[in-house]
């Protein structure tokens, strides 16, 4: 049995998933023998590469996470001295309260 699957999107894994579900449901044994994506031919061995490709949203999330991580670290570093001063002042106030409460 031959089948052609035309995908008009760049989200290849999401486009292939319904066919894979159909294969499992109907116990169809045929598999893809190749694919052409962005002008490049992918044979049966290379096809897994297309199926496991991250989606555009996943790639954007990884890039944003990588870009955001240094900024978060910098903010934490800049806030640390102020936080330390506040903790010292709280400890000093607590000490004064303990001393005045004991008299």
BAVOPA-761831 format. One record per atom (N, C-alpha, C): residue number from 0; residue in three letters; atom name; x, y, z. Coordinates in steps of 0.001 Angstrom, whole numbers. Layout:
% BAVOPA-761831
[node NUM; "ALA"; "CA"; [X; Y; Z]]
...
END
This chain:
% BAVOPA-761831
[node 0; "UNK"; "N"; [844; -1177; 0]]
[node 0; "UNK"; "CA"; [0; 0; 0]]
[node 0; "UNK"; "C"; [887; 1236; 0]]
[node 1; "UNK"; "N"; [544; 2176; -820]]
[node 1; "UNK"; "CA"; [1267; 3442; -876]]
[node 1; "UNK"; "C"; [393; 4549; -325]]
[node 2; "UNK"; "N"; [1037; 5486; 304]]
[node 2; "UNK"; "CA"; [313; 6653; 813]]
[node 2; "UNK"; "C"; [1209; 7865; 683]]
[node 3; "UNK"; "N"; [605; 8965; 378]]
[node 3; "UNK"; "CA"; [1318; 10234; 292]]
[node 3; "UNK"; "C"; [783; 11144; 1385]]
[node 4; "UNK"; "N"; [1676; 11827; 2038]]
[node 4; "UNK"; "CA"; [1283; 12756; 3084]]
[node 4; "UNK"; "C"; [1873; 14114; 2725]]
[node 5; "UNK"; "N"; [1008; 15063; 2434]]
[node 5; "UNK"; "CA"; [1448; 16417; 2109]]
[node 5; "UNK"; "C"; [1217; 17302; 3324]]
[node 6; "UNK"; "N"; [2257; 17975; 3732]]
[node 6; "UNK"; "CA"; [2185; 18823; 4918]]
[node 6; "UNK"; "C"; [2470; 20254; 4493]]
[node 7; "UNK"; "N"; [1558; 21144; 4815]]
[node 7; "UNK"; "CA"; [1717; 22555; 4456]]
[node 7; "UNK"; "C"; [2029; 23390; 5692]]
[node 8; "UNK"; "N"; [2910; 22894; 6505]]
[node 8; "UNK"; "CA"; [3303; 23600; 7721]]
[node 8; "UNK"; "C"; [4745; 23246; 8040]]
[node 9; "UNK"; "N"; [5362; 24042; 8868]]
[node 9; "UNK"; "CA"; [6731; 23742; 9282]]
[node 9; "UNK"; "C"; [6755; 22884; 10541]]
[node 10; "UNK"; "N"; [5612; 22668; 11136]]
[node 10; "UNK"; "CA"; [5518; 21866; 12356]]
[node 10; "UNK"; "C"; [5367; 20391; 11971]]
[node 11; "UNK"; "N"; [6453; 19782; 11544]]
[node 11; "UNK"; "CA"; [6432; 18416; 11024]]
[node 11; "UNK"; "C"; [5952; 17392; 12060]]
[node 12; "UNK"; "N"; [6487; 17375; 13284]]
[node 12; "UNK"; "CA"; [6024; 16346; 14235]]
[node 12; "UNK"; "C"; [4518; 16388; 14492]]
[node 13; "UNK"; "N"; [3949; 17588; 14607]]
[node 13; "UNK"; "CA"; [2510; 17701; 14838]]
[node 13; "UNK"; "C"; [1714; 17251; 13621]]
[node 14; "UNK"; "N"; [2289; 17400; 12443]]
[node 14; "UNK"; "CA"; [1600; 16983; 11224]]
[node 14; "UNK"; "C"; [1646; 15466; 11046]]
[node 15; "UNK"; "N"; [2705; 14835; 11513]]
[node 15; "UNK"; "CA"; [2866; 13390; 11337]]
[node 15; "UNK"; "C"; [2117; 12607; 12408]]
[node 16; "UNK"; "N"; [1904; 13196; 13567]]
[node 16; "UNK"; "CA"; [1284; 12495; 14692]]
[node 16; "UNK"; "C"; [-66; 11864; 14337]]
[node 17; "UNK"; "N"; [-977; 12556; 13658]]
[node 17; "UNK"; "CA"; [-2252; 11894; 13315]]
[node 17; "UNK"; "C"; [-2060; 10636; 12462]]
[node 18; "UNK"; "N"; [-1081; 10663; 11557]]
[node 18; "UNK"; "CA"; [-829; 9474; 10743]]
[node 18; "UNK"; "C"; [-284; 8342; 11608]]
[node 19; "UNK"; "N"; [620; 8679; 12525]]
[node 19; "UNK"; "CA"; [1172; 7659; 13429]]
[node 19; "UNK"; "C"; [56; 7067; 14304]]
[node 20; "UNK"; "N"; [-853; 7905; 14761]]
[node 20; "UNK"; "CA"; [-1989; 7409; 15548]]
[node 20; "UNK"; "C"; [-2859; 6471; 14709]]
[node 21; "UNK"; "N"; [-3083; 6841; 13452]]
[node 21; "UNK"; "CA"; [-3853; 6004; 12527]]
[node 21; "UNK"; "C"; [-3160; 4657; 12334]]
[node 22; "UNK"; "N"; [-1822; 4687; 12180]]
[node 22; "UNK"; "CA"; [-1065; 3443; 12015]]
[node 22; "UNK"; "C"; [-1270; 2513; 13208]]
[node 23; "UNK"; "N"; [-1194; 3070; 14404]]
[node 23; "UNK"; "CA"; [-1351; 2252; 15612]]
[node 23; "UNK"; "C"; [-2779; 1717; 15731]]
[node 24; "UNK"; "N"; [-3751; 2582; 15455]]
[node 24; "UNK"; "CA"; [-5156; 2196; 15603]]
[node 24; "UNK"; "C"; [-5541; 1092; 14622]]
[node 25; "UNK"; "N"; [-5134; 1238; 13368]]
[node 25; "UNK"; "CA"; [-5518; 283; 12321]]
[node 25; "UNK"; "C"; [-4482; -813; 12115]]
[node 26; "UNK"; "N"; [-3395; -759; 12875]]
[node 26; "UNK"; "CA"; [-2301; -1734; 12760]]
[node 26; "UNK"; "C"; [-1760; -1793; 11331]]
[node 27; "UNK"; "N"; [-1528; -632; 10762]]
[node 27; "UNK"; "CA"; [-984; -523; 9410]]
[node 27; "UNK"; "C"; [524; -710; 9499]]
[node 28; "UNK"; "N"; [1065; -1561; 8640]]
[node 28; "UNK"; "CA"; [2480; -1901; 8704]]
[node 28; "UNK"; "C"; [3375; -1000; 7851]]
[node 29; "UNK"; "N"; [2800; -310; 6872]]
[node 29; "UNK"; "CA"; [3655; 499; 6002]]
[node 29; "UNK"; "C"; [4213; 1688; 6776]]
[node 30; "UNK"; "N"; [5357; 2148; 6323]]
[node 30; "UNK"; "CA"; [5991; 3283; 6981]]
[node 30; "UNK"; "C"; [6481; 4237; 5903]]
[node 31; "UNK"; "N"; [6922; 5376; 6311]]
[node 31; "UNK"; "CA"; [7436; 6358; 5367]]
[node 31; "UNK"; "C"; [8738; 5847; 4757]]
[node 32; "UNK"; "N"; [8860; 6031; 3457]]
[node 32; "UNK"; "CA"; [10104; 5644; 2798]]
[node 32; "UNK"; "C"; [10974; 6852; 2528]]
[node 33; "UNK"; "N"; [10427; 8019; 2722]]
[node 33; "UNK"; "CA"; [11218; 9223; 2526]]
[node 33; "UNK"; "C"; [10371; 10462; 2673]]
[node 34; "UNK"; "N"; [11066; 11572; 2717]]
[node 34; "UNK"; "CA"; [10382; 12856; 2846]]
[node 34; "UNK"; "C"; [11254; 13929; 2222]]
[node 35; "UNK"; "N"; [10612; 14962; 1741]]
[node 35; "UNK"; "CA"; [11324; 16130; 1235]]
[node 35; "UNK"; "C"; [10887; 17300; 2097]]
[node 36; "UNK"; "N"; [11861; 17925; 2729]]
[node 36; "UNK"; "CA"; [11583; 19070; 3595]]
[node 36; "UNK"; "C"; [12595; 20151; 3283]]
[node 37; "UNK"; "N"; [12088; 21315; 2923]]
[node 37; "UNK"; "CA"; [12911; 22468; 2544]]
[node 37; "UNK"; "C"; [13940; 22092; 1471]]
[node 38; "UNK"; "N"; [13481; 21299; 496]]
[node 38; "UNK"; "CA"; [14314; 20952; -643]]
[node 38; "UNK"; "C"; [15319; 19846; -391]]
[node 39; "UNK"; "N"; [15329; 19260; 786]]
[node 39; "UNK"; "CA"; [16278; 18191; 1102]]
[node 39; "UNK"; "C"; [15513; 16883; 1268]]
[node 40; "UNK"; "N"; [16051; 15802; 681]]
[node 40; "UNK"; "CA"; [15422; 14490; 791]]
[node 40; "UNK"; "C"; [15887; 13798; 2068]]
[node 41; "UNK"; "N"; [14939; 13258; 2803]]
[node 41; "UNK"; "CA"; [15227; 12480; 4005]]
[node 41; "UNK"; "C"; [14800; 11046; 3745]]
[node 42; "UNK"; "N"; [15750; 10121; 3804]]
[node 42; "UNK"; "CA"; [15450; 8710; 3614]]
[node 42; "UNK"; "C"; [14860; 8107; 4876]]
[node 43; "UNK"; "N"; [14566; 6789; 4832]]
[node 43; "UNK"; "CA"; [13962; 6137; 5997]]
[node 43; "UNK"; "C"; [14790; 6288; 7277]]
[node 44; "UNK"; "N"; [16098; 6238; 7155]]
[node 44; "UNK"; "CA"; [16958; 6383; 8330]]
[node 44; "UNK"; "C"; [16970; 7795; 8884]]
[node 45; "UNK"; "N"; [16807; 8757; 7998]]
[node 45; "UNK"; "CA"; [16835; 10162; 8415]]
[node 45; "UNK"; "C"; [15470; 10668; 8870]]
[node 46; "UNK"; "N"; [14443; 9885; 8637]]
[node 46; "UNK"; "CA"; [13090; 10368; 8893]]
[node 46; "UNK"; "C"; [12830; 10613; 10374]]
[node 47; "UNK"; "N"; [13455; 9823; 11236]]
[node 47; "UNK"; "CA"; [13287; 10024; 12681]]
[node 47; "UNK"; "C"; [13747; 11425; 13078]]
[node 48; "UNK"; "N"; [14732; 11931; 12368]]
[node 48; "UNK"; "CA"; [15234; 13282; 12632]]
[node 48; "UNK"; "C"; [14118; 14314; 12441]]
[node 49; "UNK"; "N"; [13309; 14135; 11422]]
[node 49; "UNK"; "CA"; [12190; 15050; 11190]]
[node 49; "UNK"; "C"; [11109; 14893; 12255]]
[node 50; "UNK"; "N"; [10842; 13653; 12646]]
[node 50; "UNK"; "CA"; [9773; 13408; 13623]]
[node 50; "UNK"; "C"; [10108; 13943; 15007]]
[node 51; "UNK"; "N"; [11369; 13917; 15362]]
[node 51; "UNK"; "CA"; [11766; 14344; 16708]]
[node 51; "UNK"; "C"; [12193; 15804; 16755]]
[node 52; "UNK"; "N"; [12058; 16481; 15646]]
[node 52; "UNK"; "CA"; [12399; 17896; 15596]]
[node 52; "UNK"; "C"; [11529; 18676; 16574]]
[node 53; "UNK"; "N"; [12117; 19585; 17357]]
[node 53; "UNK"; "CA"; [11268; 20390; 18246]]
[node 53; "UNK"; "C"; [10413; 21360; 17435]]
[node 54; "UNK"; "N"; [9275; 21714; 17990]]
[node 54; "UNK"; "CA"; [8401; 22659; 17303]]
[node 54; "UNK"; "C"; [8985; 24065; 17413]]
[node 55; "UNK"; "N"; [8462; 24952; 16631]]
[node 55; "UNK"; "CA"; [8931; 26340; 16646]]
[node 55; "UNK"; "C"; [8739; 26958; 18038]]
[node 56; "UNK"; "N"; [7614; 26652; 18679]]
[node 56; "UNK"; "CA"; [7343; 27191; 20021]]
[node 56; "UNK"; "C"; [8364; 26670; 21032]]
[node 57; "UNK"; "N"; [8735; 25388; 20919]]
[node 57; "UNK"; "CA"; [9736; 24826; 21830]]
[node 57; "UNK"; "C"; [11098; 25476; 21623]]
[node 58; "UNK"; "N"; [11453; 25722; 20375]]
[node 58; "UNK"; "CA"; [12733; 26376; 20083]]
[node 58; "UNK"; "C"; [12737; 27790; 20643]]
[node 59; "UNK"; "N"; [11644; 28524; 20441]]
[node 59; "UNK"; "CA"; [11556; 29885; 20988]]
[node 59; "UNK"; "C"; [11659; 29870; 22511]]
[node 60; "UNK"; "N"; [11013; 28908; 23153]]
[node 60; "UNK"; "CA"; [11059; 28823; 24617]]
[node 60; "UNK"; "C"; [12479; 28566; 25102]]
[node 61; "UNK"; "N"; [13207; 27694; 24403]]
[node 61; "UNK"; "CA"; [14596; 27412; 24790]]
[node 61; "UNK"; "C"; [15477; 28640; 24607]]
[node 62; "UNK"; "N"; [15295; 29344; 23504]]
[node 62; "UNK"; "CA"; [16094; 30549; 23248]]
[node 62; "UNK"; "C"; [15791; 31615; 24288]]
[node 63; "UNK"; "N"; [14512; 31841; 24569]]
[node 63; "UNK"; "CA"; [14148; 32843; 25571]]
[node 63; "UNK"; "C"; [14666; 32466; 26948]]
[node 64; "UNK"; "N"; [14611; 31195; 27285]]
[node 64; "UNK"; "CA"; [15147; 30740; 28565]]
[node 64; "UNK"; "C"; [16641; 30980; 28659]]
[node 65; "UNK"; "N"; [17353; 30710; 27556]]
[node 65; "UNK"; "CA"; [18799; 30930; 27548]]
[node 65; "UNK"; "C"; [19132; 32417; 27638]]
[node 66; "UNK"; "N"; [18332; 33254; 27002]]
[node 66; "UNK"; "CA"; [18577; 34696; 27058]]
[node 66; "UNK"; "C"; [18192; 35284; 28411]]
[node 67; "UNK"; "N"; [17171; 34729; 29030]]
[node 67; "UNK"; "CA"; [16664; 35262; 30293]]
[node 67; "UNK"; "C"; [17523; 34831; 31484]]
[node 68; "UNK"; "N"; [18156; 33697; 31399]]
[node 68; "UNK"; "CA"; [18909; 33143; 32517]]
[node 68; "UNK"; "C"; [20009; 34072; 33039]]
[node 69; "UNK"; "N"; [20869; 34638; 32194]]
[node 69; "UNK"; "CA"; [21893; 35549; 32722]]
[node 69; "UNK"; "C"; [21297; 36788; 33387]]
[node 70; "UNK"; "N"; [20206; 37309; 32845]]
[node 70; "UNK"; "CA"; [19577; 38496; 33432]]
[node 70; "UNK"; "C"; [19034; 38184; 34824]]
[node 71; "UNK"; "N"; [18440; 37015; 34991]]
[node 71; "UNK"; "CA"; [17919; 36617; 36301]]
[node 71; "UNK"; "C"; [19064; 36475; 37297]]
[node 72; "UNK"; "N"; [20167; 35888; 36851]]
[node 72; "UNK"; "CA"; [21337; 35759; 37720]]
[node 72; "UNK"; "C"; [21893; 37110; 38124]]
[node 73; "UNK"; "N"; [21929; 38047; 37187]]
[node 73; "UNK"; "CA"; [22433; 39390; 37474]]
[node 73; "UNK"; "C"; [21537; 40097; 38481]]
[node 74; "UNK"; "N"; [20245; 39992; 38311]]
[node 74; "UNK"; "CA"; [19311; 40623; 39254]]
[node 74; "UNK"; "C"; [19503; 40033; 40649]]
[node 75; "UNK"; "N"; [19644; 38721; 40734]]
[node 75; "UNK"; "CA"; [19874; 38074; 42027]]
[node 75; "UNK"; "C"; [21163; 38550; 42671]]
[node 76; "UNK"; "N"; [22204; 38713; 41867]]
[node 76; "UNK"; "CA"; [23490; 39190; 42382]]
[node 76; "UNK"; "C"; [23385; 40627; 42856]]
[node 77; "UNK"; "N"; [22671; 41453; 42112]]
[node 77; "UNK"; "CA"; [22521; 42856; 42501]]
[node 77; "UNK"; "C"; [21653; 43005; 43751]]
[node 78; "UNK"; "N"; [20702; 42113; 43939]]
[node 78; "UNK"; "CA"; [19820; 42191; 45100]]
[node 78; "UNK"; "C"; [20451; 41608; 46359]]
[node 79; "UNK"; "N"; [21469; 40784; 46219]]
[node 79; "UNK"; "CA"; [22057; 40101; 47373]]
[node 79; "UNK"; "C"; [22581; 41060; 48442]]
[node 80; "UNK"; "N"; [23354; 42105; 48113]]
[node 80; "UNK"; "CA"; [23839; 42998; 49177]]
[node 80; "UNK"; "C"; [22702; 43678; 49942]]
[node 81; "UNK"; "N"; [21688; 44141; 49253]]
[node 81; "UNK"; "CA"; [20563; 44789; 49925]]
[node 81; "UNK"; "C"; [19845; 43792; 50827]]
[node 82; "UNK"; "N"; [19686; 42574; 50351]]
[node 82; "UNK"; "CA"; [19033; 41536; 51142]]
[node 82; "UNK"; "C"; [19864; 41222; 52391]]
[node 83; "UNK"; "N"; [21188; 41183; 52234]]
[node 83; "UNK"; "CA"; [22064; 40919; 53374]]
[node 83; "UNK"; "C"; [21967; 42028; 54417]]
[node 84; "UNK"; "N"; [21909; 43284; 53968]]
[node 84; "UNK"; "CA"; [21785; 44410; 54897]]
[node 84; "UNK"; "C"; [20470; 44307; 55661]]
[node 85; "UNK"; "N"; [19408; 43985; 54969]]
[node 85; "UNK"; "CA"; [18103; 43846; 55617]]
[node 85; "UNK"; "C"; [18149; 42731; 56657]]
[node 86; "UNK"; "N"; [18770; 41619; 56331]]
[node 86; "UNK"; "CA"; [18856; 40502; 57279]]
[node 86; "UNK"; "C"; [19662; 40891; 58517]]
[node 87; "UNK"; "N"; [20764; 41634; 58335]]
[node 87; "UNK"; "CA"; [21569; 42097; 59473]]
[node 87; "UNK"; "C"; [20741; 43034; 60341]]
[node 88; "UNK"; "N"; [20011; 43962; 59716]]
[node 88; "UNK"; "CA"; [19180; 44894; 60481]]
[node 88; "UNK"; "C"; [18075; 44158; 61239]]
[node 89; "UNK"; "N"; [17462; 43162; 60606]]
[node 89; "UNK"; "CA"; [16427; 42378; 61293]]
[node 89; "UNK"; "C"; [17018; 41652; 62502]]
[node 90; "UNK"; "N"; [18201; 41084; 62328]]
[node 90; "UNK"; "CA"; [18852; 40387; 63441]]
[node 90; "UNK"; "C"; [19168; 41362; 64567]]
[node 91; "UNK"; "N"; [19614; 42564; 64221]]
[node 91; "UNK"; "CA"; [19938; 43579; 65234]]
[node 91; "UNK"; "C"; [18677; 44010; 65983]]
[node 92; "UNK"; "N"; [17584; 44231; 65250]]
[node 92; "UNK"; "CA"; [16317; 44612; 65880]]
[node 92; "UNK"; "C"; [15840; 43492; 66802]]
[node 93; "UNK"; "N"; [15942; 42258; 66344]]
[node 93; "UNK"; "CA"; [15537; 41113; 67170]]
[node 93; "UNK"; "C"; [16371; 41042; 68445]]
[node 94; "UNK"; "N"; [17669; 41305; 68310]]
[node 94; "UNK"; "CA"; [18561; 41287; 69471]]
[node 94; "UNK"; "C"; [18152; 42372; 70464]]
[node 95; "UNK"; "N"; [17868; 43577; 69952]]
[node 95; "UNK"; "CA"; [17456; 44675; 70831]]
[node 95; "UNK"; "C"; [16136; 44349; 71529]]
[node 96; "UNK"; "N"; [15200; 43739; 70798]]
[node 96; "UNK"; "CA"; [13916; 43367; 71396]]
[node 96; "UNK"; "C"; [14097; 42311; 72482]]
[node 97; "UNK"; "N"; [14986; 41357; 72225]]
[node 97; "UNK"; "CA"; [15242; 40313; 73218]]
[node 97; "UNK"; "C"; [15867; 40899; 74483]]
[node 98; "UNK"; "N"; [16796; 41855; 74294]]
[node 98; "UNK"; "CA"; [17461; 42477; 75446]]
[node 98; "UNK"; "C"; [16482; 43327; 76252]]
[node 99; "UNK"; "N"; [15628; 44077; 75568]]
[node 99; "UNK"; "CA"; [14682; 44936; 76287]]
[node 99; "UNK"; "C"; [13573; 44110; 76932]]
[node 100; "UNK"; "N"; [13236; 42999; 76341]]
[node 100; "UNK"; "CA"; [12196; 42141; 76902]]
[node 100; "UNK"; "C"; [12689; 41385; 78125]]
[node 101; "UNK"; "N"; [13982; 41148; 78231]]
[node 101; "UNK"; "CA"; [14543; 40407; 79356]]
[node 101; "UNK"; "C"; [14744; 41266; 80584]]
[node 102; "UNK"; "N"; [14658; 42577; 80502]]
[node 102; "UNK"; "CA"; [14926; 43451; 81658]]
[node 102; "UNK"; "C"; [13725; 43742; 82463]]
END
